Amino acid sequence: MRVLVVEDDEEMAHTVATGLRRAHVAVDVALDGTSGLERALRTDYDVVVLDRDLPGTHGDDVCARLVEAGCRSRILMLTAAATTDDLVDGLGLGADDYLPKPFDFRALVARIGALARRAHPVAPPVLRHADLVVDTARRRAARGDRVLELAPKEFGVLEVLLAAQGRAVSAEELLERVWDEAADPFTHAVKITMSRLRAKLGDPPLIETVAKSGYRI
């Protein structure tokens, strides 16, 4: 899952980003509405966490322009105001959910997860292939009776491959879905992570390299 946090309070933005990364979410941060809008239009985020009162381009305008552009990212609006009128206004602009400040971080994570599931075709919480079982909610994976100790990126790659249901997934798509914008687009991170994941999955091999297309299970 990849999330964009657009919040002008730098301390809050980075606190939210750090917490989400601990929950194994790839996070990018924008500190004003203009840069947030540019990033959201350029990158296929699952969820955009959007503060309403932003410098540059107001959060309402960011939301409206993303909807107008047909952006498929789900939008969670944040605001210090918590009146019914604010809620109605925010949802009326096309936001998918609304959370007043201050908020409980667990509620934020839960809402982001729910919105991300709506951003993609619904996948079951437990993914299976042969003797491989991946519980996406509990972040657990096992092959047969062997528990797999996977690093966050390894788990993310495996989750994307299983959810693709046999479709070949390119390295570029994996980089966009599992890593954040700090990743070098010319990095070998996907190749290295794939090698480690294959080693941990063991034999018989489950991940196939598809020439000029990527990887698939």
C-alpha positions as YAML, in Angstrom:
chain: A
units: angstrom
residues:
- id: 1
  name: MET
  ca: [0.00, 0.00, 0.00]
- id: 2
  name: ARG
  ca: [1.28, 3.49, -0.84]
- id: 3
  name: VAL
  ca: [-0.05, 6.62, 0.84]
- id: 4
  name: LEU
  ca: [0.50, 10.35, 0.35]
- id: 5
  name: VAL
  ca: [0.21, 12.55, 3.45]
- id: 6
  name: VAL
  ca: [-0.48, 16.22, 2.61]
- id: 7
  name: GLU
  ca: [-0.15, 18.20, 5.85]
- id: 8
  name: ASP
  ca: [1.45, 21.62, 6.42]
- id: 9
  name: ASP
  ca: [2.29, 20.93, 10.08]
- id: 10
  name: GLU
  ca: [5.68, 19.36, 9.46]
- id: 11
  name: GLU
  ca: [5.91, 17.70, 12.87]
- id: 12
  name: MET
  ca: [2.47, 16.12, 12.51]
- id: 13
  name: ALA
  ca: [3.12, 15.08, 8.92]
- id: 14
  name: HIS
  ca: [6.30, 13.24, 9.80]
- id: 15
  name: THR
  ca: [4.78, 11.73, 12.95]
- id: 16
  name: VAL
  ca: [1.93, 10.29, 10.88]
- id: 17
  name: ALA
  ca: [4.35, 9.10, 8.19]
- id: 18
  name: THR
  ca: [6.60, 7.40, 10.74]
- id: 19
  name: GLY
  ca: [3.63, 5.65, 12.35]
- id: 20
  name: LEU
  ca: [2.32, 4.44, 9.00]
- id: 21
  name: ARG
  ca: [5.74, 3.13, 7.98]
- id: 22
  name: ARG
  ca: [5.83, 1.12, 11.20]
- id: 23
  name: ALA
  ca: [2.53, -0.37, 10.00]
- id: 24
  name: HIS
  ca: [4.37, -1.41, 6.79]
- id: 25
  name: VAL
  ca: [2.88, 1.33, 4.60]
- id: 26
  name: ALA
  ca: [4.97, 3.14, 1.96]
- id: 27
  name: VAL
  ca: [4.49, 6.87, 2.65]
- id: 28
  name: ASP
  ca: [5.32, 10.09, 0.84]
- id: 29
  name: VAL
  ca: [4.86, 13.54, 2.43]
- id: 30
  name: ALA
  ca: [3.91, 16.92, 0.96]
- id: 31
  name: LEU
  ca: [3.84, 20.04, 3.13]
- id: 32
  name: ASP
  ca: [1.59, 22.23, 0.99]
- id: 33
  name: GLY
  ca: [-1.40, 21.82, -1.30]
- id: 34
  name: THR
  ca: [0.38, 22.65, -4.54]
- id: 35
  name: SER
  ca: [3.11, 20.02, -4.21]
- id: 36
  name: GLY
  ca: [0.57, 17.56, -2.82]
- id: 37
  name: LEU
  ca: [-1.63, 17.98, -5.86]
- id: 38
  name: GLU
  ca: [1.32, 17.54, -8.23]
- id: 39
  name: ARG
  ca: [2.41, 14.33, -6.51]
- id: 40
  name: ALA
  ca: [-1.11, 12.89, -6.35]
- id: 41
  name: LEU
  ca: [-1.59, 13.48, -10.07]
- id: 42
  name: ARG
  ca: [1.80, 12.01, -10.92]
- id: 43
  name: THR
  ca: [1.79, 8.89, -8.72]
- id: 44
  name: ASP
  ca: [-0.84, 6.16, -8.38]
- id: 45
  name: TYR
  ca: [-1.42, 6.34, -4.60]
- id: 46
  name: ASP
  ca: [-3.86, 4.04, -2.86]
- id: 47
  name: VAL
  ca: [-4.88, 6.75, -0.37]
- id: 48
  name: VAL
  ca: [-4.27, 10.49, -0.07]
- id: 49
  name: VAL
  ca: [-4.47, 11.78, 3.51]
- id: 50
  name: LEU
  ca: [-5.35, 15.42, 2.89]
- id: 51
  name: ASP
  ca: [-5.39, 18.23, 5.42]
- id: 52
  name: ARG
  ca: [-8.11, 20.73, 4.54]
- id: 53
  name: ASP
  ca: [-6.45, 24.01, 5.59]
- id: 54
  name: LEU
  ca: [-3.32, 24.01, 3.42]
- id: 55
  name: PRO
  ca: [-1.06, 26.78, 2.12]
- id: 56
  name: GLY
  ca: [-0.52, 27.08, -1.62]
- id: 57
  name: THR
  ca: [-3.57, 25.24, -2.92]
- id: 58
  name: HIS
  ca: [-6.37, 24.81, -0.36]
- id: 59
  name: GLY
  ca: [-7.25, 21.23, 0.55]
- id: 60
  name: ASP
  ca: [-10.76, 21.67, -0.83]
- id: 61
  name: ASP
  ca: [-9.32, 22.66, -4.20]
- id: 62
  name: VAL
  ca: [-6.85, 19.78, -4.14]
- id: 63
  name: CYS
  ca: [-9.68, 17.34, -3.50]
- id: 64
  name: ALA
  ca: [-11.90, 18.82, -6.21]
- id: 65
  name: ARG
  ca: [-9.12, 18.79, -8.81]
- id: 66
  name: LEU
  ca: [-8.16, 15.19, -8.05]
- id: 67
  name: VAL
  ca: [-11.77, 14.11, -8.49]
- id: 68
  name: GLU
  ca: [-12.08, 16.16, -11.68]
- id: 69
  name: ALA
  ca: [-8.91, 14.54, -13.06]
- id: 70
  name: GLY
  ca: [-10.36, 11.07, -12.44]
- id: 71
  name: CYS
  ca: [-7.70, 10.21, -9.89]
- id: 72
  name: ARG
  ca: [-8.45, 6.74, -8.51]
- id: 73
  name: SER
  ca: [-6.75, 7.43, -5.15]
- id: 74
  name: ARG
  ca: [-9.12, 7.39, -2.19]
- id: 75
  name: ILE
  ca: [-9.12, 10.68, -0.26]
- id: 76
  name: LEU
  ca: [-9.21, 10.96, 3.53]
- id: 77
  name: MET
  ca: [-9.65, 14.57, 4.60]
- id: 78
  name: LEU
  ca: [-8.31, 15.87, 7.92]
- id: 79
  name: THR
  ca: [-9.43, 19.07, 9.58]
- id: 80
  name: ALA
  ca: [-9.31, 20.84, 12.92]
- id: 81
  name: ALA
  ca: [-13.01, 21.64, 12.47]
- id: 82
  name: ALA
  ca: [-15.47, 18.92, 13.37]
- id: 83
  name: THR
  ca: [-18.90, 20.35, 12.58]
- id: 84
  name: THR
  ca: [-21.52, 18.57, 10.52]
- id: 85
  name: ASP
  ca: [-21.25, 21.30, 7.88]
- id: 86
  name: ASP
  ca: [-17.52, 20.64, 7.50]
- id: 87
  name: LEU
  ca: [-18.20, 16.93, 7.13]
- id: 88
  name: VAL
  ca: [-20.87, 17.52, 4.49]
- id: 89
  name: ASP
  ca: [-18.68, 20.01, 2.62]
- id: 90
  name: GLY
  ca: [-15.69, 17.68, 2.58]
- id: 91
  name: LEU
  ca: [-17.64, 14.67, 1.36]
- id: 92
  name: GLY
  ca: [-19.47, 16.87, -1.12]
- id: 93
  name: LEU
  ca: [-16.15, 17.74, -2.76]
- id: 94
  name: GLY
  ca: [-15.55, 14.08, -3.44]
- id: 95
  name: ALA
  ca: [-13.58, 12.98, -0.37]
- id: 96
  name: ASP
  ca: [-14.14, 9.33, 0.56]
- id: 97
  name: ASP
  ca: [-13.82, 9.80, 4.31]
- id: 98
  name: TYR
  ca: [-13.35, 12.56, 6.87]
- id: 99
  name: LEU
  ca: [-11.44, 12.60, 10.17]
- id: 100
  name: PRO
  ca: [-11.42, 15.54, 12.60]
- id: 101
  name: LYS
  ca: [-8.30, 16.53, 14.54]
- id: 102
  name: PRO
  ca: [-7.15, 15.48, 17.03]
- id: 103
  name: PHE
  ca: [-7.57, 11.86, 15.98]
- id: 104
  name: ASP
  ca: [-6.66, 8.48, 17.39]
- id: 105
  name: PHE
  ca: [-3.80, 7.06, 15.32]
- id: 106
  name: ARG
  ca: [-5.32, 3.57, 15.32]
- id: 107
  name: ALA
  ca: [-8.49, 5.01, 13.81]
- id: 108
  name: LEU
  ca: [-6.42, 6.72, 11.11]
- id: 109
  name: VAL
  ca: [-4.65, 3.46, 10.21]
- id: 110
  name: ALA
  ca: [-7.97, 1.56, 10.16]
- id: 111
  name: ARG
  ca: [-9.61, 4.12, 7.88]
- id: 112
  name: ILE
  ca: [-6.63, 4.19, 5.53]
- id: 113
  name: GLY
  ca: [-6.75, 0.39, 5.31]
- id: 114
  name: ALA
  ca: [-10.48, 0.43, 4.57]
- id: 115
  name: LEU
  ca: [-10.04, 3.06, 1.86]
- id: 116
  name: ALA
  ca: [-7.12, 1.19, 0.29]
- id: 117
  name: ARG
  ca: [-9.27, -1.92, -0.02]
- id: 118
  name: ARG
  ca: [-11.79, 0.17, -1.93]
- id: 119
  name: ALA
  ca: [-9.08, 1.54, -4.23]
- id: 120
  name: HIS
  ca: [-8.34, -1.91, -5.64]
- id: 121
  name: PRO
  ca: [-10.46, -4.93, -6.55]
- id: 122
  name: VAL
  ca: [-11.43, -6.65, -3.32]
- id: 123
  name: ALA
  ca: [-8.92, -9.30, -2.30]
- id: 124
  name: PRO
  ca: [-9.53, -11.75, 0.53]
- id: 125
  name: PRO
  ca: [-7.67, -11.03, 3.79]
- id: 126
  name: VAL
  ca: [-6.00, -14.45, 3.53]
- id: 127
  name: LEU
  ca: [-4.25, -15.16, 0.20]
- id: 128
  name: ARG
  ca: [-3.38, -18.73, -0.78]
- id: 129
  name: HIS
  ca: [-1.44, -20.50, -3.48]
- id: 130
  name: ALA
  ca: [-0.57, -24.19, -3.22]
- id: 131
  name: ASP
  ca: [0.87, -24.61, 0.30]
- id: 132
  name: LEU
  ca: [1.57, -20.88, 0.71]
- id: 133
  name: VAL
  ca: [-0.76, -18.93, 3.03]
- id: 134
  name: VAL
  ca: [-0.47, -15.17, 3.56]
- id: 135
  name: ASP
  ca: [-2.63, -13.45, 6.19]
- id: 136
  name: THR
  ca: [-2.55, -9.80, 5.11]
- id: 137
  name: ALA
  ca: [-4.39, -8.52, 8.19]
- id: 138
  name: ARG
  ca: [-2.02, -10.14, 10.69]
- id: 139
  name: ARG
  ca: [1.05, -9.73, 8.45]
- id: 140
  name: ARG
  ca: [1.87, -13.44, 8.68]
- id: 141
  name: ALA
  ca: [3.01, -15.86, 6.03]
- id: 142
  name: ALA
  ca: [3.61, -19.59, 6.08]
- id: 143
  name: ARG
  ca: [4.49, -22.31, 3.60]
- id: 144
  name: GLY
  ca: [3.18, -25.65, 4.74]
- id: 145
  name: ASP
  ca: [3.95, -25.88, 8.44]
- id: 146
  name: ARG
  ca: [6.88, -23.44, 8.15]
- id: 147
  name: VAL
  ca: [6.40, -19.84, 9.28]
- id: 148
  name: LEU
  ca: [8.14, -17.38, 6.96]
- id: 149
  name: GLU
  ca: [10.10, -14.59, 8.61]
- id: 150
  name: LEU
  ca: [9.68, -11.87, 5.98]
- id: 151
  name: ALA
  ca: [10.98, -8.31, 6.02]
- id: 152
  name: PRO
  ca: [8.31, -5.63, 5.30]
- id: 153
  name: LYS
  ca: [9.32, -5.18, 1.65]
- id: 154
  name: GLU
  ca: [9.43, -8.95, 1.10]
- id: 155
  name: PHE
  ca: [5.95, -9.28, 2.55]
- id: 156
  name: GLY
  ca: [4.70, -6.38, 0.42]
- id: 157
  name: VAL
  ca: [6.08, -7.89, -2.77]
- id: 158
  name: LEU
  ca: [4.57, -11.28, -1.96]
- id: 159
  name: GLU
  ca: [1.19, -9.69, -1.19]
- id: 160
  name: VAL
  ca: [1.12, -7.81, -4.52]
- id: 161
  name: LEU
  ca: [2.11, -10.92, -6.48]
- id: 162
  name: LEU
  ca: [-0.54, -13.08, -4.84]
- id: 163
  name: ALA
  ca: [-3.25, -10.44, -5.27]
- id: 164
  name: ALA
  ca: [-2.40, -10.27, -8.99]
- id: 165
  name: GLN
  ca: [-3.78, -13.84, -9.32]
- id: 166
  name: GLY
  ca: [-1.32, -15.05, -11.92]
- id: 167
  name: ARG
  ca: [-0.86, -11.77, -13.76]
- id: 168
  name: ALA
  ca: [2.75, -10.76, -14.37]
- id: 169
  name: VAL
  ca: [3.69, -7.75, -12.23]
- id: 170
  name: SER
  ca: [6.46, -5.49, -13.51]
- id: 171
  name: ALA
  ca: [9.37, -4.33, -11.40]
- id: 172
  name: GLU
  ca: [8.14, -0.77, -11.94]
- id: 173
  name: GLU
  ca: [4.72, -1.60, -10.51]
- id: 174
  name: LEU
  ca: [6.27, -3.35, -7.52]
- id: 175
  name: LEU
  ca: [8.52, -0.34, -6.91]
- id: 176
  name: GLU
  ca: [5.49, 1.99, -7.05]
- id: 177
  name: ARG
  ca: [3.25, -0.17, -4.85]
- id: 178
  name: VAL
  ca: [5.72, -1.31, -2.17]
- id: 179
  name: TRP
  ca: [8.40, 1.42, -1.98]
- id: 180
  name: ASP
  ca: [8.05, 5.19, -1.47]
- id: 181
  name: GLU
  ca: [9.38, 8.11, -3.48]
- id: 182
  name: ALA
  ca: [12.79, 7.89, -1.78]
- id: 183
  name: ALA
  ca: [13.46, 4.77, -3.86]
- id: 184
  name: ASP
  ca: [15.76, 5.32, -6.82]
- id: 185
  name: PRO
  ca: [13.86, 4.29, -9.99]
- id: 186
  name: PHE
  ca: [17.10, 2.72, -11.25]
- id: 187
  name: THR
  ca: [17.69, 0.78, -8.05]
- id: 188
  name: HIS
  ca: [18.15, -2.98, -7.87]
- id: 189
  name: ALA
  ca: [15.97, -3.09, -4.74]
- id: 190
  name: VAL
  ca: [13.21, -5.11, -6.41]
- id: 191
  name: LYS
  ca: [15.66, -7.64, -7.82]
- id: 192
  name: ILE
  ca: [17.46, -8.01, -4.48]
- id: 193
  name: THR
  ca: [14.20, -8.29, -2.52]
- id: 194
  name: MET
  ca: [12.89, -10.86, -5.01]
- id: 195
  name: SER
  ca: [16.05, -12.95, -4.60]
- id: 196
  name: ARG
  ca: [15.72, -12.94, -0.81]
- id: 197
  name: LEU
  ca: [12.00, -13.71, -1.00]
- id: 198
  name: ARG
  ca: [12.58, -16.68, -3.30]
- id: 199
  name: ALA
  ca: [15.22, -18.04, -0.93]
- id: 200
  name: LYS
  ca: [12.85, -17.78, 2.03]
- id: 201
  name: LEU
  ca: [9.98, -19.39, 0.13]
- id: 202
  name: GLY
  ca: [12.19, -22.37, -0.68]
- id: 203
  name: ASP
  ca: [11.48, -25.23, -3.08]
- id: 204
  name: PRO
  ca: [9.66, -25.96, -5.25]
- id: 205
  name: PRO
  ca: [9.93, -22.39, -6.62]
- id: 206
  name: LEU
  ca: [6.74, -20.32, -6.64]
- id: 207
  name: ILE
  ca: [7.83, -17.07, -8.30]
- id: 208
  name: GLU
  ca: [8.40, -17.10, -12.03]
- id: 209
  name: THR
  ca: [10.31, -14.45, -13.98]
- id: 210
  name: VAL
  ca: [8.37, -13.49, -17.12]
- id: 211
  name: ALA
  ca: [10.62, -12.10, -19.85]
- id: 212
  name: LYS
  ca: [10.01, -8.37, -20.48]
- id: 213
  name: SER
  ca: [6.96, -8.46, -18.17]
- id: 214
  name: GLY
  ca: [8.10, -8.96, -14.59]
- id: 215
  name: TYR
  ca: [7.24, -11.61, -12.04]
- id: 216
  name: ARG
  ca: [4.26, -13.80, -11.25]
- id: 217
  name: ILE
  ca: [3.15, -16.57, -8.94]
...
